[in-house]
């Protein structure tokens, strides 16, 4: 078994979970090259509207 297979899966904290959503949009091509990115307040409203992250 390789070292990578034995390594426990990394647990993501709340900040990483929030950051992963816009990162996925950027990497998937949902945001056009050269487009302006949303303000942080707009990202928080859109991605965290369900309440506090646990």
FENNORJO-V779588 format. One record per pair of residues at least 12 apart in sequence whose C-alpha atoms are under 10 Angstrom apart, sorted by the first residue. I is the first residue (numbers start at 1). J is the second residue. D is the distance in whole Angstrom. If there is no record, write none. Layout:
i={I/I}
j={J/J}
d={D/D}
This chain:
i={13/13/14/14/14/15/17/18/18/18/18/18/19/19/19/21/21/22/22/22/22}
j={53/54/52/53/54/53/53/43/44/47/48/53/43/44/47/43/47/37/38/43/47}
d={10/9/10/6/7/9/9/9/8/7/8/9/10/10/10/9/7/9/10/8/9}
